[in-house]
Amino acid sequence: MLPRFVSFLLPTLHAHGGPIHVPGRPRCTSPCEVVHGMCPFSSYPRSSPRWQKVGSSFDHFVAVGDVASTAFHHRTRQRTRKILAWMATMWKGTVHALRRGLNRTMSTRASSKVSLDAIRALRATSGAPMAEVKAALQSSDGDMERAMEELRKRGVAASRKKADRNAAEGAVAVHVDAGRRHAALVEINTETDFAARTDTMQDLARKAARAAAASAAGSLDVANTSTWARAGDIRALQDAFAEAKASLRENLQWRRAHKLQANPPRSTIGSYVHNEIGRDVGSKAALVVLEASDDVHVSKDVEEMASWADRVAMHVVAMRPRHVDVAHVPDVEVHQEESILAAQLQDASKPPAVVEKIVQGRMRKFYEEHCLLQQRYVLDDRFTVQEALSTAMGVDRPGLAVVSFVRYDAGEGLPRTSLPHAHEVASTSG
């Protein structure tokens, strides 16, 4: 079938303007001058050699859109011939352009072999940039698992380049099991506060806290998770950190972790998270283990003891104690503080006995500032923490005792660069 565009042009090719012959329609009877001795639109049967010769040239014209002057053998006006030549050139260029574009599109689709749904799914899972997700899918021939593994490898490679960049921001996370028997506190550092507040970072911190809570009690060596984490948690933590690094594109450092353990109902664990940016994740947090001096059998007593543990944890976050009480202060720290105080009084021209009394008075002040039980209770400063806990379970009953506590402040003690982040990145990249 002839294209509609060509069918429309054919009547104008006759000088007399009469009808022409199209196969399957009445033949053309106009007196045409035929270059090859016949008109391709005449009534010669298709089986004749002359028709096949000229008809083949017409078929070529229809296929490629080439309206050359030799394809039509009709005398036309000069103006009409010029118009047709221009239209033929435009038609041919359009057809070729469409073919080139179609070939390029088909070639691109064939080489990528990646659907948009796969890119969206992998991006939602990994959080990596769109370009890296597409490249990973292309290199893995659309396999989601291989693509995820490729993204993890790229994240690890990129993190090695970022290892020297300052990571003084971050977040801390706590995990306390339902029975308040096991709890853990972890800190993970990032380069920016923005990254620390992302859902990716929060999920990572919670996973790390859960893994730490399943380990043995005490301070954990986060650099060697195989020494304390369960076999199933080791791979999960490695994958979680690799995915977070690939998604956040920052230097992530797992700085520290600590596990506490209680023995309910005699003891319990309390927690508090300050400046909470997500469930159990914030900028500061503390865990406290409280123990009753007598047996606790009533559920009301268990709830009251748990409430006191949470309140003491809030006090720990606010007042920053270093030790539980005076007895827990190491002798090295005591001697160091006493020597500093004595050196400050060397030029005071006072007798040694007076200097000793002044030093002991200042040491009491030191204990009140840095020992939890000697501090003023932040929720009621009329009492010390020890006095508040002595009547926590009732005036006629023994009080509660602090067994241990741990407090983390994200980025505490880490050097913070004074350079803007962009300058730091430029300097580390050379």
C-alpha positions in Angstrom: 0.0 0.0 0.0 1.3 3.5 -0.8 1.9 5.9 2.0 -0.9 8.5 2.3 1.7 11.2 1.6 2.7 9.7 -1.7 -0.8 8.9 -2.7 -1.7 12.5 -2.3 1.2 13.7 -4.5 0.8 11.4 -7.4 -2.1 13.3 -9.1 0.0 16.4 -9.3 2.6 14.7 -11.4 0.5 14.7 -14.6 0.5 17.8 -16.7 -3.1 17.4 -17.6 -4.1 16.9 -13.9 -6.2 13.8 -14.8 -6.4 10.6 -12.8 -3.6 8.2 -12.6 -3.4 4.4 -12.2 -2.7 2.8 -8.9 -2.7 -1.0 -8.8 -6.2 -2.2 -8.0 -7.8 0.9 -9.5 -8.7 2.1 -13.1 -5.6 2.5 -15.2 -4.2 5.8 -16.3 -5.0 6.8 -19.9 -3.3 10.1 -20.1 -0.7 10.8 -22.8 2.5 10.6 -20.6 6.1 10.7 -21.8 7.7 7.6 -20.3 11.5 7.6 -20.1 11.8 3.9 -20.1 9.1 3.3 -22.7 6.2 2.9 -20.3 4.5 4.5 -17.3 4.8 2.5 -14.0 1.1 3.4 -13.4 -0.2 2.1 -16.7 -2.3 -1.0 -17.2 0.6 -3.4 -18.2 0.2 -6.6 -16.3 2.4 -7.0 -13.3 3.8 -10.2 -14.7 5.4 -8.5 -17.7 9.1 -7.8 -17.6 8.6 -4.1 -18.3 6.3 -3.8 -15.3 8.7 -5.7 -13.0 11.6 -3.5 -14.1 9.9 -0.2 -13.5 7.8 -1.4 -10.6 10.9 -2.5 -8.8 12.3 1.0 -8.9 9.0 2.4 -7.6 9.0 -0.2 -4.8 12.5 1.1 -3.8 11.2 4.6 -3.7 8.3 3.6 -1.4 10.8 1.7 0.9 13.3 4.6 1.4 11.2 7.6 0.6 13.5 8.6 -2.2 11.4 10.7 -4.7 14.1 11.0 -7.3 13.4 12.5 -10.7 13.9 9.2 -12.4 11.3 7.5 -10.3 8.5 9.4 -12.1 8.5 9.8 -15.8 5.8 12.5 -16.2 6.3 15.9 -17.6 5.5 18.5 -15.1 5.9 22.2 -14.8 9.3 23.4 -13.6 7.9 25.0 -10.4 6.1 21.8 -9.5 9.3 19.8 -10.1 11.2 22.1 -7.7 8.6 21.8 -5.1 8.5 18.1 -5.4 12.3 17.9 -5.2 12.3 19.9 -2.0 9.5 17.8 -0.5 11.3 14.6 -1.5 14.5 15.8 0.2 12.6 16.7 3.4 10.8 13.4 3.4 14.0 11.4 2.8 15.8 13.3 5.6 12.9 12.7 8.0 12.8 9.0 7.3 16.5 8.6 7.8 16.5 10.7 11.0 13.6 8.5 12.4 15.5 5.4 11.5 18.7 6.6 13.1 16.8 7.5 16.3 15.0 4.2 16.4 18.2 2.3 15.9 19.9 4.3 18.6 17.0 3.7 21.0 16.8 0.0 20.3 20.6 -0.3 20.7 20.6 1.5 24.1 17.7 -0.7 25.3 19.4 -3.9 24.2 22.7 -2.9 25.8 21.3 -1.8 29.2 18.9 -4.7 29.8 17.7 -3.0 32.9 14.1 -2.1 33.7 13.0 1.0 35.5 11.2 -1.1 38.1 14.5 -2.9 38.9 16.3 0.4 39.3 13.6 1.7 41.6 13.6 -1.4 43.7 17.4 -1.5 44.1 17.6 2.2 44.9 14.9 1.8 47.6 16.8 -1.1 49.1 20.3 0.3 49.0 19.7 4.1 49.0 22.6 4.5 46.6 22.5 7.2 43.9 20.6 6.4 40.7 23.6 6.4 38.4 25.5 3.9 40.6 22.4 1.7 40.9 21.9 1.6 37.1 25.6 0.8 36.6 25.6 -2.0 39.1 22.5 -3.6 37.5 24.1 -3.3 34.1 27.3 -4.9 35.2 25.3 -7.7 36.9 23.0 -8.3 33.9 20.0 -7.3 36.0 20.6 -9.7 38.9 19.5 -7.9 42.1 21.7 -9.8 44.5 24.8 -9.4 42.4 24.0 -5.7 41.9 23.7 -5.3 45.7 27.0 -7.0 46.2 28.6 -4.7 43.6 27.2 -1.6 45.4 28.6 -2.9 48.7 32.1 -3.4 47.1 31.9 0.1 45.7 30.9 1.5 49.1 33.8 -0.2 50.8 36.2 1.1 48.1 34.8 4.6 48.5 35.0 4.4 52.3 38.7 3.7 52.1 39.2 7.0 50.3 37.2 8.7 53.0 39.0 7.0 55.9 41.1 10.1 56.7 38.2 12.5 56.7 37.2 13.8 60.2 34.1 12.0 61.7 33.3 13.8 64.9 29.5 13.9 64.5 27.3 10.8 65.0 24.6 9.2 67.1 24.3 6.8 70.0 21.7 4.1 70.3 20.4 1.9 73.2 18.7 -1.5 73.2 17.0 -2.9 76.3 15.2 -6.2 76.0 11.7 -6.7 77.2 12.6 -8.2 80.5 15.2 -5.4 81.2 17.8 -8.1 81.7 20.2 -7.3 78.8 21.0 -3.8 77.4 23.7 -2.2 75.3 24.8 1.3 74.3 26.7 2.0 71.1 28.2 5.1 69.4 28.7 5.4 65.6 30.4 8.5 64.2 29.7 10.4 60.9 31.2 13.4 59.2 28.1 15.5 59.3 25.1 15.9 61.7 22.8 15.6 58.6 24.0 12.0 58.0 23.6 11.1 61.6 19.9 12.0 61.4 19.1 9.9 58.4 16.9 6.8 58.6 19.8 4.8 57.3 22.0 5.8 60.1 19.3 5.2 62.7 18.7 1.7 61.4 22.4 0.9 61.5 22.7 2.2 65.1 19.8 0.1 66.2 21.1 -3.1 64.5 24.5 -2.5 66.2 22.9 -2.0 69.6 20.8 -5.2 69.2 23.9 -7.2 68.3 25.8 -5.8 71.2 23.0 -6.6 73.7 23.3 -10.3 72.7 27.0 -10.4 73.7 28.8 -10.8 77.0 28.7 -8.0 79.5 31.3 -5.3 79.5 33.1 -3.0 77.1 33.2 -4.5 73.6 36.0 -4.4 71.0 34.1 -3.0 68.1 37.0 -3.4 65.8 36.8 -7.2 66.1 33.2 -8.2 66.1 34.1 -11.8 65.7 35.3 -11.9 69.3 32.0 -11.1 70.9 29.2 -11.1 68.3 27.1 -14.1 67.4 28.0 -15.9 64.1 24.7 -14.7 62.5 25.2 -11.1 63.6 28.7 -10.7 62.2 27.7 -10.9 58.6 24.6 -8.9 59.2 26.6 -6.1 60.8 29.2 -6.1 58.0 26.5 -5.9 55.4 24.7 -3.1 57.3 27.8 -1.0 57.5 28.7 -1.5 53.9 25.2 -0.5 52.7 25.2 2.5 55.0 28.5 3.7 53.7 27.4 3.3 50.1 24.2 5.2 50.8 25.5 8.0 53.0 28.8 8.4 51.1 30.6 9.5 54.3 33.2 8.1 56.6 31.4 6.0 59.2 33.2 4.8 62.3 31.9 2.5 65.0 33.6 4.0 67.9 32.5 2.1 71.0 29.9 -0.2 72.6 29.1 -1.4 76.1 26.9 -4.2 77.4 25.1 -4.2 80.8 23.3 -7.1 82.4 20.8 -7.4 85.3 19.2 -10.2 87.2 15.4 -9.5 87.4 13.5 -9.1 89.6 16.2 -8.3 92.1 17.9 -5.9 89.7 16.8 -4.0 86.6 18.2 -1.7 83.8 17.0 1.8 83.1 17.8 3.9 80.0 17.4 7.4 78.8 18.1 9.0 75.3 18.6 12.7 75.1 17.8 14.7 71.9 16.1 11.7 70.5 16.2 11.8 66.6 14.5 8.4 66.3 13.4 5.5 68.4 16.2 4.7 70.9 18.6 6.9 68.9 19.9 10.3 69.9 22.9 12.5 70.6 23.4 11.4 74.3 22.3 8.3 76.2 22.9 6.4 79.4 22.1 2.9 80.9 21.9 2.3 84.7 21.6 -1.0 86.6 19.8 -0.7 89.9 19.5 -3.4 92.6 17.1 -3.8 95.5 18.5 -4.5 98.9 15.6 -6.9 99.6 13.6 -9.4 97.6 11.2 -7.9 95.1 8.2 -10.1 94.3 5.3 -7.7 93.7 4.9 -6.4 90.1 4.3 -2.9 91.4 7.7 -3.0 93.1 9.3 -4.1 89.8 7.7 -1.3 87.9 8.7 1.2 90.6 12.3 0.1 90.5 12.3 0.3 86.7 11.0 3.8 86.8 13.7 4.8 89.2 16.3 3.3 86.9 15.1 5.4 84.0 15.2 8.5 86.2 18.7 7.9 87.4 19.7 7.3 83.7 18.3 10.8 83.0 20.4 12.2 85.8 23.5 10.5 84.4 23.0 12.1 81.0 22.5 15.5 82.6 25.2 15.5 85.2 28.0 13.5 83.5 29.3 11.5 86.5 32.5 9.4 86.0 32.1 6.9 88.8 29.4 5.3 90.9 30.7 6.5 94.3 33.9 7.4 96.1 34.9 3.8 96.4 34.9 3.3 92.7 37.4 6.1 92.0 40.7 4.6 90.9 43.7 5.3 93.3 45.7 6.7 90.4 43.1 9.3 89.7 42.8 10.2 93.4 46.6 10.7 93.7 46.8 12.7 90.5 44.0 15.1 91.6 45.6 15.5 95.1 49.0 16.3 93.6 47.5 18.9 91.3 45.7 20.6 94.2 48.8 20.5 96.3 50.9 22.1 93.5 48.3 24.9 93.3 48.9 25.7 97.0 52.7 25.7 97.0 52.9 29.5 96.8 50.2 30.1 99.4 52.7 30.2 102.3 50.5 28.1 104.5 51.5 25.4 107.0 51.4 21.8 105.7 48.6 20.9 108.0 46.4 23.7 106.5 47.3 22.7 103.0 46.3 19.2 103.7 42.9 20.3 105.0 42.3 22.5 102.0 43.2 19.6 99.7 40.8 17.2 101.5 38.0 19.9 101.2 38.6 20.3 97.5 38.7 16.5 97.1 35.2 16.3 98.6 34.1 18.8 96.0 35.7 16.7 93.4 33.7 13.7 94.5 30.5 15.6 94.6 31.0 16.6 91.0 32.2 13.3 89.5 30.6 10.5 91.7 27.0 9.6 90.9 25.8 8.9 94.5 27.4 12.1 95.9 25.9 14.3 93.2 22.8 16.4 93.8 19.8 14.7 92.4 18.8 16.6 89.2 15.1 16.1 89.7 15.2 17.2 93.3 18.4 19.0 94.4 17.4 18.9 98.1 18.8 15.4 98.1 21.8 13.6 96.8 21.3 10.6 94.5 22.2 8.3 97.3 19.6 9.9 99.6 16.9 9.8 97.0 17.5 6.1 96.3 17.5 5.3 100.0 13.8 6.0 100.2 12.8 5.0 96.7 11.0 1.9 97.7 9.4 3.4 100.8 10.5 4.9 104.1 10.2 1.6 105.9 12.0 -0.5 103.3 15.7 -0.7 102.2 16.5 1.5 99.3 18.0 0.9 95.9 21.7 0.7 95.0 23.5 1.6 91.8 25.4 -1.4 90.5 26.8 0.2 87.3 26.1 2.7 84.6 27.5 3.8 81.2 27.0 7.1 79.4 27.9 8.1 75.8 27.9 11.5 74.2 28.2 11.4 70.4 31.6 12.8 69.3 32.7 13.4 72.9 36.5 13.8 73.1 37.0 13.7 69.3 38.9 16.5 67.6 36.7 18.7 65.4 38.1 20.3 62.3 37.8 24.0 61.9 37.8 23.8 58.1 34.5 23.8 56.1 33.5 20.4 54.9 34.1 21.3 51.3 37.7 22.5 52.0 38.3 19.3 54.0 37.1 17.1 51.2 39.3 19.0 48.7 42.3 18.7 50.9 41.9 15.0 51.5 41.3 14.2 47.9 44.6 16.0 46.9 
